[in-house]
Amino acid sequence: MNAAVTRDDLLSQLTEGIRRLTTSEAWLEWMRTQSRFYKYSFGNTLLIAWQRPDASLVAGYRRWLELGRQVRKGETGIRILAPCRYRSARHGDSDDDGADLVETVRSFRVAVVFALEQTVGEPLPELPIARLSGDDPTGCFDALSNHARELGYQVALDSLDSPNKCGETNFATRMVTIRHDLSPAHRVKTMFHELAHIALEHDTCAFGARSVAELEAESVAWICCDAVGIVSDGYSFAYVASWAGGGDAAIAGISDSAQRIQRVSKSLLERLTGEGGAPQGAARATG
């Protein structure tokens, strides 16, 4: 079967898996919380990234209180620009009954928000993402680690600062760290994910582009895992959906990034197997 056609089919499977996941109650609960965070303009995402590059979620002081969290004493807020909106009647129309009002932005004011990392309190709901189980019978992890070293990156098995983080790439120190207590199959999936970040040059991503970077990297990891016999459906579907902002948003994002996802997954598989297919005798690990 033609490799490009196969990857098209896999992208379709990935988007359908996300569509099924995001109709679940767990997804709806997670989205209800996410909907309480304001959407930020491109300019404000740059301001957030410049002032607090490690920010994962941001909200105003009162919003954090509503979510059961308190800004820590002594924290410095993140300054952004909030629009001052005014409602007025459409030109030439009567506003006696309050109908036909339009909203306009006449100016901006400085507003202060805080990052999740600056707060303490009730944990925010998370999608249930179970870790993968299974082995690495064909030695994919060692081969992928060697490829990372060829690209000039060191690879280490170590602990990470978040229990929900499985791997990370430090572009400044050129170090890929994989969580030491992952199963062999999950180590492979995580290496595919980190190598995708490297290949797609995601080190330049600002705050607002992180969702695209994670969507692309995890989509590459899912395609490559499927090709080498590692089943990561539940994990990857939830991971992609959580970063992409919803079922339809995730599906649209995958469509927009399809060529990049296909290019990198093809390249990684060819480096791994020499032909872009699964290693002979690859087993399927489930989790």
GUFI-622544 format. One line per field, with one value per residue (C-alpha): residue number from 1; residue in one letter; y, z, x. Coordinates in steps of 0.5 Angstrom, whole numbers, plus 500, padded with zeros to 3 digits. Each point is the difference from the previous one (the first is absolute). Layout:
i NUM | ...
aa a | ...
Y Y | ...
Z Z | ...
X X | ...
***
This chain:
i 1 | 2 | 3 | 4 | 5 | 6 | 7 | 8 | 9 | 10 | 11 | 12 | 13 | 14 | 15 | 16 | 17 | 18 | 19 | 20 | 21 | 22 | 23 | 24 | 25 | 26 | 27 | 28 | 29 | 30 | 31 | 32 | 33 | 34 | 35 | 36 | 37 | 38 | 39 | 40 | 41 | 42 | 43 | 44 | 45 | 46 | 47 | 48 | 49 | 50 | 51 | 52 | 53 | 54 | 55 | 56 | 57 | 58 | 59 | 60 | 61 | 62 | 63 | 64 | 65 | 66 | 67 | 68 | 69 | 70 | 71 | 72 | 73 | 74 | 75 | 76 | 77 | 78 | 79 | 80 | 81 | 82 | 83 | 84 | 85 | 86 | 87 | 88 | 89 | 90 | 91 | 92 | 93 | 94 | 95 | 96 | 97 | 98 | 99 | 100 | 101 | 102 | 103 | 104 | 105 | 106 | 107 | 108 | 109 | 110 | 111 | 112 | 113 | 114 | 115 | 116 | 117 | 118 | 119 | 120 | 121 | 122 | 123 | 124 | 125 | 126 | 127 | 128 | 129 | 130 | 131 | 132 | 133 | 134 | 135 | 136 | 137 | 138 | 139 | 140 | 141 | 142 | 143 | 144 | 145 | 146 | 147 | 148 | 149 | 150 | 151 | 152 | 153 | 154 | 155 | 156 | 157 | 158 | 159 | 160 | 161 | 162 | 163 | 164 | 165 | 166 | 167 | 168 | 169 | 170 | 171 | 172 | 173 | 174 | 175 | 176 | 177 | 178 | 179 | 180 | 181 | 182 | 183 | 184 | 185 | 186 | 187 | 188 | 189 | 190 | 191 | 192 | 193 | 194 | 195 | 196 | 197 | 198 | 199 | 200 | 201 | 202 | 203 | 204 | 205 | 206 | 207 | 208 | 209 | 210 | 211 | 212 | 213 | 214 | 215 | 216 | 217 | 218 | 219 | 220 | 221 | 222 | 223 | 224 | 225 | 226 | 227 | 228 | 229 | 230 | 231 | 232 | 233 | 234 | 235 | 236 | 237 | 238 | 239 | 240 | 241 | 242 | 243 | 244 | 245 | 246 | 247 | 248 | 249 | 250 | 251 | 252 | 253 | 254 | 255 | 256 | 257 | 258 | 259 | 260 | 261 | 262 | 263 | 264 | 265 | 266 | 267 | 268 | 269 | 270 | 271 | 272 | 273 | 274 | 275 | 276 | 277 | 278 | 279 | 280 | 281 | 282 | 283 | 284 | 285 | 286 | 287
aa m | n | a | a | v | t | r | d | d | l | l | s | q | l | t | e | g | i | r | r | l | t | t | s | e | a | w | l | e | w | m | r | t | q | s | r | f | y | k | y | s | f | g | n | t | l | l | i | a | w | q | r | p | d | a | s | l | v | a | g | y | r | r | w | l | e | l | g | r | q | v | r | k | g | e | t | g | i | r | i | l | a | p | c | r | y | r | s | a | r | h | g | d | s | d | d | d | g | a | d | l | v | e | t | v | r | s | f | r | v | a | v | v | f | a | l | e | q | t | v | g | e | p | l | p | e | l | p | i | a | r | l | s | g | d | d | p | t | g | c | f | d | a | l | s | n | h | a | r | e | l | g | y | q | v | a | l | d | s | l | d | s | p | n | k | c | g | e | t | n | f | a | t | r | m | v | t | i | r | h | d | l | s | p | a | h | r | v | k | t | m | f | h | e | l | a | h | i | a | l | e | h | d | t | c | a | f | g | a | r | s | v | a | e | l | e | a | e | s | v | a | w | i | c | c | d | a | v | g | i | v | s | d | g | y | s | f | a | y | v | a | s | w | a | g | g | g | d | a | a | i | a | g | i | s | d | s | a | q | r | i | q | r | v | s | k | s | l | l | e | r | l | t | g | e | g | g | a | p | q | g | a | a | r | a | t | g
Y 500 | 507 | 503 | 507 | 497 | 496 | 506 | 504 | 494 | 500 | 508 | 498 | 495 | 505 | 505 | 495 | 498 | 507 | 501 | 494 | 502 | 507 | 498 | 497 | 503 | 500 | 505 | 504 | 501 | 502 | 505 | 503 | 502 | 503 | 504 | 504 | 503 | 506 | 499 | 505 | 503 | 499 | 506 | 498 | 493 | 503 | 505 | 494 | 496 | 505 | 501 | 493 | 495 | 494 | 502 | 495 | 503 | 507 | 504 | 506 | 500 | 499 | 494 | 496 | 501 | 498 | 493 | 499 | 503 | 505 | 505 | 499 | 506 | 504 | 497 | 506 | 500 | 500 | 506 | 499 | 505 | 499 | 504 | 505 | 498 | 505 | 498 | 505 | 500 | 498 | 507 | 502 | 495 | 501 | 497 | 501 | 493 | 498 | 496 | 501 | 502 | 499 | 500 | 504 | 500 | 507 | 499 | 495 | 500 | 497 | 493 | 495 | 493 | 494 | 494 | 493 | 499 | 506 | 497 | 495 | 496 | 495 | 496 | 502 | 494 | 496 | 495 | 493 | 498 | 493 | 499 | 495 | 493 | 495 | 498 | 502 | 494 | 503 | 505 | 506 | 504 | 499 | 501 | 507 | 502 | 499 | 504 | 506 | 499 | 501 | 506 | 503 | 498 | 496 | 496 | 498 | 496 | 504 | 503 | 506 | 506 | 498 | 494 | 501 | 501 | 494 | 503 | 507 | 503 | 506 | 503 | 504 | 495 | 495 | 495 | 495 | 497 | 494 | 499 | 494 | 496 | 499 | 493 | 499 | 501 | 507 | 501 | 499 | 504 | 506 | 500 | 500 | 506 | 504 | 498 | 503 | 507 | 500 | 499 | 505 | 505 | 501 | 504 | 506 | 499 | 506 | 499 | 500 | 495 | 495 | 496 | 500 | 497 | 495 | 498 | 499 | 496 | 495 | 499 | 498 | 495 | 497 | 499 | 497 | 496 | 497 | 498 | 496 | 497 | 504 | 501 | 507 | 502 | 502 | 504 | 504 | 501 | 504 | 503 | 503 | 502 | 504 | 504 | 501 | 503 | 496 | 494 | 505 | 504 | 494 | 497 | 507 | 501 | 493 | 501 | 507 | 497 | 493 | 501 | 502 | 494 | 495 | 503 | 499 | 493 | 497 | 503 | 497 | 493 | 500 | 501 | 495 | 494 | 503 | 499 | 504 | 494 | 496 | 496 | 492 | 497 | 506 | 498 | 505 | 502 | 503 | 505
Z 500 | 498 | 507 | 498 | 500 | 506 | 504 | 497 | 503 | 506 | 501 | 499 | 505 | 505 | 498 | 501 | 507 | 502 | 498 | 504 | 506 | 500 | 501 | 507 | 507 | 502 | 494 | 501 | 507 | 498 | 495 | 505 | 504 | 494 | 498 | 506 | 497 | 496 | 493 | 498 | 494 | 497 | 503 | 507 | 499 | 498 | 506 | 504 | 497 | 501 | 508 | 502 | 495 | 504 | 500 | 499 | 501 | 502 | 503 | 505 | 507 | 501 | 495 | 504 | 506 | 496 | 498 | 508 | 499 | 503 | 497 | 505 | 504 | 497 | 493 | 494 | 495 | 493 | 496 | 494 | 496 | 501 | 495 | 503 | 497 | 499 | 497 | 496 | 495 | 493 | 496 | 498 | 504 | 506 | 507 | 503 | 501 | 501 | 494 | 494 | 505 | 498 | 504 | 498 | 503 | 501 | 504 | 504 | 508 | 503 | 504 | 504 | 500 | 503 | 498 | 503 | 502 | 505 | 503 | 505 | 502 | 497 | 494 | 493 | 497 | 495 | 495 | 502 | 496 | 502 | 499 | 495 | 502 | 496 | 497 | 495 | 497 | 494 | 503 | 497 | 506 | 500 | 492 | 501 | 506 | 495 | 495 | 505 | 501 | 493 | 500 | 506 | 506 | 506 | 503 | 507 | 504 | 506 | 504 | 498 | 504 | 498 | 501 | 494 | 496 | 496 | 496 | 499 | 495 | 502 | 494 | 503 | 503 | 495 | 505 | 499 | 507 | 500 | 507 | 503 | 502 | 494 | 496 | 495 | 495 | 503 | 499 | 493 | 499 | 504 | 496 | 493 | 503 | 502 | 494 | 496 | 504 | 498 | 493 | 500 | 503 | 505 | 505 | 497 | 502 | 504 | 505 | 495 | 496 | 505 | 498 | 493 | 502 | 504 | 495 | 495 | 505 | 502 | 494 | 497 | 506 | 499 | 493 | 501 | 506 | 496 | 494 | 505 | 504 | 506 | 501 | 503 | 498 | 507 | 502 | 494 | 498 | 507 | 500 | 493 | 502 | 506 | 497 | 494 | 504 | 498 | 495 | 494 | 501 | 501 | 493 | 497 | 503 | 497 | 493 | 500 | 503 | 496 | 495 | 505 | 505 | 494 | 498 | 506 | 502 | 493 | 502 | 507 | 497 | 494 | 505 | 505 | 495 | 493 | 496 | 504 | 502 | 507 | 502 | 498 | 506 | 504 | 505 | 503 | 507 | 503 | 505
X 500 | 502 | 503 | 497 | 493 | 501 | 502 | 494 | 496 | 503 | 499 | 492 | 500 | 504 | 494 | 495 | 503 | 500 | 493 | 497 | 504 | 498 | 492 | 502 | 498 | 507 | 502 | 493 | 503 | 506 | 498 | 495 | 506 | 504 | 494 | 501 | 507 | 500 | 502 | 506 | 502 | 507 | 503 | 498 | 503 | 506 | 500 | 499 | 505 | 505 | 498 | 499 | 502 | 498 | 493 | 495 | 494 | 498 | 494 | 499 | 500 | 493 | 499 | 505 | 496 | 494 | 504 | 502 | 507 | 504 | 506 | 506 | 502 | 505 | 499 | 501 | 494 | 500 | 498 | 496 | 496 | 492 | 495 | 495 | 494 | 494 | 493 | 496 | 494 | 502 | 500 | 493 | 497 | 495 | 503 | 493 | 499 | 508 | 500 | 505 | 506 | 507 | 506 | 506 | 507 | 502 | 507 | 504 | 502 | 505 | 498 | 503 | 500 | 503 | 503 | 498 | 507 | 499 | 494 | 498 | 494 | 495 | 503 | 497 | 496 | 504 | 499 | 501 | 506 | 503 | 507 | 502 | 502 | 504 | 507 | 504 | 502 | 504 | 504 | 497 | 502 | 507 | 500 | 496 | 505 | 506 | 496 | 499 | 508 | 501 | 496 | 505 | 495 | 502 | 494 | 499 | 495 | 499 | 494 | 496 | 497 | 493 | 496 | 497 | 506 | 503 | 506 | 502 | 506 | 504 | 502 | 505 | 504 | 498 | 498 | 494 | 497 | 496 | 496 | 504 | 494 | 496 | 499 | 505 | 494 | 498 | 508 | 499 | 494 | 503 | 507 | 496 | 496 | 506 | 504 | 494 | 501 | 507 | 499 | 494 | 504 | 495 | 505 | 498 | 493 | 497 | 494 | 495 | 503 | 501 | 493 | 503 | 506 | 497 | 495 | 505 | 505 | 495 | 497 | 507 | 501 | 493 | 502 | 507 | 497 | 495 | 505 | 505 | 494 | 499 | 493 | 499 | 493 | 497 | 506 | 501 | 493 | 499 | 507 | 499 | 493 | 502 | 505 | 496 | 494 | 494 | 498 | 499 | 506 | 504 | 498 | 501 | 506 | 503 | 497 | 504 | 506 | 499 | 506 | 505 | 498 | 500 | 507 | 503 | 497 | 502 | 507 | 501 | 497 | 505 | 506 | 497 | 499 | 503 | 494 | 494 | 497 | 499 | 506 | 499 | 497 | 498 | 495 | 494 | 500 | 494 | 498
***
